[in-house]
Amino acid sequence: MMKLERQFYARDACTVARELIGKVLVHDSNEGRTSGIIVETEAYRGPEDKAAHSYAGKRTARTEVMYHEGGLAYVYLIYGMHCCFNVTASVPGKPEAVLIRALEPLEGVGLMMARRGMSDTRNLTNGPGKLCRAMGITRGHYGADLCGDELYIADGGKEFRVSVSERVNIDYAEEWRGMLWRYFKASD
């Protein structure tokens, strides 16, 4: 598998989010390799997007990595207990990101199940918090270069038909709730 290069990420979040469908997220940890095909993403378009953490130019320790180059890991905690893994997109100074919402497990499935305390693969990586736990992605990966060797995305050689819908769980985002910026593998 060919690792995605920096220029893949140096585009707007909607383009990156759509084109990440079918790519492979890989984590080479001390425990072993885990990987999965990306099957669901959401785009967040920076300061004008009321659903984005960088809305209105908000720049904090949490959002700082979004202001850097595309292709970095933006990992944050939700509900005080679940990590969410995002990919920074665009160019420095334009804080956009893509949330990885779901994967189809490929490698290290036994390790993923152990990390999640599960005995089968149903619902193993079908949500942002679930996939982070299964893949061993933590807040310690915040700012990781996705063009590096530990945590990266590769071209999996698969292309899927992509469906779009509104993003989920962003009722606070007012008129930005209706943006069709959620991308997912279409049903066959």
C-alpha positions as CSV (number, residue, x, y, z in Angstrom):
1,M,0.0,0.0,0.0
2,M,1.2,3.5,-0.9
3,K,1.2,6.0,2.0
4,L,-0.7,9.2,1.1
5,E,1.6,12.1,0.5
6,R,1.2,15.7,1.9
7,Q,-0.4,17.1,-1.2
8,F,-3.4,14.8,-0.7
9,Y,-4.3,16.6,2.5
10,A,-3.5,20.1,1.2
11,R,-7.0,20.5,-0.2
12,D,-10.3,21.6,1.2
13,A,-11.8,19.3,3.8
14,C,-14.8,18.2,1.7
15,T,-12.6,17.0,-1.1
16,V,-10.3,15.2,1.4
17,A,-13.3,13.7,3.3
18,R,-14.8,12.3,0.1
19,E,-11.5,10.9,-1.2
20,L,-10.6,9.2,2.1
21,I,-13.5,6.7,1.6
22,G,-11.8,3.5,0.6
23,K,-8.3,4.5,2.0
24,V,-6.7,2.5,4.8
25,L,-5.9,3.9,8.3
26,V,-2.9,2.1,9.7
27,H,-1.5,2.2,13.2
28,D,1.8,0.4,13.9
29,S,2.1,0.3,17.7
30,N,4.3,-1.6,20.1
31,E,1.3,-4.1,20.5
32,G,1.2,-4.7,16.7
33,R,-0.3,-3.4,13.5
34,T,-4.0,-2.6,13.2
35,S,-5.7,-1.2,10.1
36,G,-9.1,-0.6,8.6
37,I,-10.7,0.7,5.4
38,I,-12.2,4.1,6.0
39,V,-15.9,3.9,5.2
40,E,-17.4,7.1,6.8
41,T,-16.0,10.7,7.3
42,E,-17.3,14.2,8.0
43,A,-15.8,17.5,6.8
44,Y,-15.4,20.6,9.0
45,R,-14.6,23.7,7.0
46,G,-13.0,26.1,9.5
47,P,-13.9,29.5,10.8
48,E,-17.1,29.9,8.8
49,D,-18.5,26.5,9.8
50,K,-20.4,26.7,13.1
51,A,-19.9,23.0,13.6
52,A,-16.1,23.2,13.4
53,H,-13.9,23.6,16.5
54,S,-12.2,26.4,14.7
55,Y,-15.4,28.3,14.1
56,A,-14.9,32.1,14.3
57,G,-11.2,31.7,14.2
58,K,-11.1,30.0,17.6
59,R,-7.5,29.1,18.3
60,T,-6.7,27.2,21.5
61,A,-4.3,24.5,22.6
62,R,-6.9,22.0,21.5
63,T,-7.4,23.5,18.0
64,E,-3.8,24.6,17.4
65,V,-2.9,21.7,15.1
66,M,-5.8,22.6,12.8
67,Y,-3.9,25.8,11.9
68,H,-0.9,23.8,10.7
69,E,-0.4,22.0,7.4
70,G,-2.8,19.3,6.2
71,G,-2.0,15.7,7.1
72,L,-1.6,15.9,10.8
73,A,-3.7,14.0,13.5
74,Y,-6.2,16.1,15.4
75,V,-7.3,13.9,18.3
76,Y,-9.5,15.2,21.0
77,L,-11.7,13.8,23.9
78,I,-15.5,13.9,23.9
79,Y,-17.9,13.2,26.8
80,G,-14.7,13.0,28.9
81,M,-13.9,9.5,27.8
82,H,-13.9,8.9,24.0
83,C,-11.2,10.0,21.6
84,C,-12.0,11.2,18.1
85,F,-9.5,11.0,15.3
86,N,-9.4,13.8,12.7
87,V,-7.2,14.5,9.8
88,T,-6.2,18.1,9.3
89,A,-6.8,19.4,5.7
90,S,-6.1,22.5,3.7
91,V,-3.1,24.8,4.1
92,P,-1.5,26.5,7.1
93,G,-3.7,29.2,8.5
94,K,-6.9,27.6,7.1
95,P,-8.1,25.3,10.0
96,E,-10.1,22.5,8.4
97,A,-10.4,18.9,9.4
98,V,-12.0,15.6,8.6
99,L,-13.5,13.4,11.3
100,I,-13.0,9.6,10.6
101,R,-16.3,8.1,11.8
102,A,-16.1,4.4,10.8
103,L,-13.7,1.7,9.5
104,E,-14.0,-1.8,8.2
105,P,-11.3,-3.7,10.1
106,L,-8.5,-5.3,8.0
107,E,-5.4,-6.2,10.1
108,G,-5.0,-6.9,13.8
109,V,-8.6,-7.7,14.3
110,G,-7.8,-9.8,17.4
111,L,-5.9,-6.9,18.9
112,M,-8.8,-4.6,18.1
113,M,-11.2,-6.9,19.8
114,A,-9.0,-7.2,22.9
115,R,-8.7,-3.4,23.2
116,R,-12.4,-3.1,23.0
117,G,-13.1,-6.1,25.3
118,M,-15.2,-7.8,22.6
119,S,-15.5,-11.4,21.4
120,D,-16.7,-10.6,17.8
121,T,-16.3,-8.0,15.2
122,R,-19.9,-6.6,15.1
123,N,-19.8,-2.9,15.9
124,L,-16.0,-3.0,16.4
125,T,-15.1,0.2,14.6
126,N,-18.5,1.7,13.6
127,G,-18.1,5.0,15.5
128,P,-15.4,7.6,16.2
129,G,-14.8,6.5,19.8
130,K,-15.0,2.8,19.0
131,L,-12.5,3.0,16.2
132,C,-10.0,5.0,18.3
133,R,-10.2,2.5,21.1
134,A,-9.8,-0.5,18.6
135,M,-7.0,1.2,16.7
136,G,-5.1,2.3,19.9
137,I,-5.4,6.0,18.9
138,T,-5.1,8.3,21.9
139,R,-4.7,12.0,22.7
140,G,-0.9,11.1,22.6
141,H,-1.3,11.0,18.8
142,Y,-2.4,14.7,18.7
143,G,-0.2,16.4,16.1
144,A,1.2,13.1,14.7
145,D,2.4,13.5,11.1
146,L,0.2,11.2,9.0
147,C,3.1,11.0,6.5
148,G,5.2,9.3,9.1
149,D,5.6,5.6,9.9
150,E,3.5,5.0,13.1
151,L,0.0,6.4,12.2
152,Y,-0.8,7.0,8.6
153,I,-3.3,6.5,5.8
154,A,-2.5,4.5,2.7
155,D,-4.2,4.1,-0.7
156,G,-5.9,0.8,-0.3
157,G,-6.5,0.3,-4.0
158,K,-10.3,0.1,-3.5
159,E,-12.8,2.5,-4.8
160,F,-16.3,2.6,-3.4
161,R,-19.4,4.5,-4.6
162,V,-19.8,7.3,-2.1
163,S,-23.1,8.6,-0.6
164,V,-23.5,11.9,1.2
165,S,-25.8,13.2,3.9
166,E,-25.9,15.8,6.6
167,R,-23.4,15.5,9.4
168,V,-24.6,14.0,12.7
169,N,-24.8,15.2,16.3
170,I,-24.3,18.9,15.5
171,D,-27.7,20.4,16.3
172,Y,-26.0,23.4,17.8
173,A,-24.6,24.4,14.4
174,E,-27.8,26.2,13.2
175,E,-27.8,26.6,9.4
176,W,-24.6,24.6,9.1
177,R,-26.4,21.4,10.3
178,G,-27.8,20.9,6.8
179,M,-24.5,20.8,4.9
180,L,-24.1,17.6,3.0
181,W,-20.6,17.0,4.3
182,R,-20.9,13.5,5.7
183,Y,-19.4,10.9,3.3
184,F,-19.8,7.1,3.5
185,K,-19.5,3.9,1.5
186,A,-22.7,3.4,-0.4
187,S,-24.7,0.3,0.1
188,D,-24.3,-2.2,-2.7
